[in-house]
Amino acid sequence: MADCLRDAFQLDTLADLGLCHGWAGLLHCAWRINADAPDAPLAQDLDRIAATLLDRLEVDDHHDLDPEFLDGRAGIALALHTYANGTAAGVPWDAHLALA
């Protein structure tokens, strides 16, 4: 996972922001892996991925972004909330994604 998170070519292929196939999904998958790994080897990568997601949300005009879970604002918000707080909110919201 670390190699993927550090490969600019692979990261440049991400065009979406959502959980399903985008930056929020990458952030959350990496967060789950990091939470299970000894010594948190992906901490710096998480910071960079989160910053990139926030930058893309700010720079690009995403006012038309759906409010839905997998491809929209709800999933992005949950991924960022989990990253920022260091814990998944309430019931493991990502269990049905086979991540929890």
N, C-alpha and C positions, 0 to 999 in steps of 0.2 A: 504494500500500500504506500509506503514511504516513497518508493521509486516513482509510482504513478503521480503522487502529489507533488513531486519535484520535477516532473517532466513537462516542460513548457509546451512541447508539441501536443501532448495529450490534453493538457489543460486548455489549449487554444481550440480544441474541438467542441468544448462545451459552449453552447449558444443559449441554452435555456437557463432560467433562474430557479425553477421549481424543484420539488423533491424527487419527482419521477426520473428525470433525465438531466438535471441541471446542477447548479452550484449549491443550492440548499441540500440536495440529496448527497452530493459529495461531502459537504461539511458534516452532515449528520452521520453518514456511514463512517467517516474518519473519526468523528467524535466517539462513536460507539466502540470502534476498534481501540482507540486510545484509552478509553475508560477501562477496557479489559486488559490492557498491556501493562506490564511492570515498567516503572520509571517513566511513563508517559512519553514515549519516543516521538509522538507526532504533535506535541504541543505547539511548536513554532509553525508547523505546517497548518494547523488549525487556525492559528492567528492570521496567517496569510490568506487562507481560503475565505475566512469570515470577512476580512477586510476587502477582498476582491468582490465578494457577494454584495457587501454594503456599497462599495464604489459603483458597481454596475446598477444597483437599485437607484442610486443617487444621480448618476450621470445620464443613464438612459431614461427615456420617458416611458415609464411603465404604468401610467395611469389607467391603461386598458387591461392591466393584469387581472385575471379572474380572481374572485375571492376563494376559490376552491382549494382543496387540500393537496392533491398531487402536483398540480401544475400552477398553482396560484399563491396568493398572499398568505392563506392560512398555513400552508406547509412551510413556506419561507419563514414566517413568524415563529412557528414552533421550532424549527431548526436553529434559528438565531437565539431564541429564548433558552433553549437547552444548552447551547454553546456558552452563552453569556452567564448562565447560572450554574453551570457545571452539573446539572441534574435534569433528567426528563421530568416534565411537569406532571403531577398527579399519577394516574394510572399510566403505565408505559404506553404512551400514545403511538409508539412505533412498533408495537408487538405484531400488528397485522402485516407489517412490512418485513417480518422475520428478522428484525434487528434487535429487539429487546429480549 
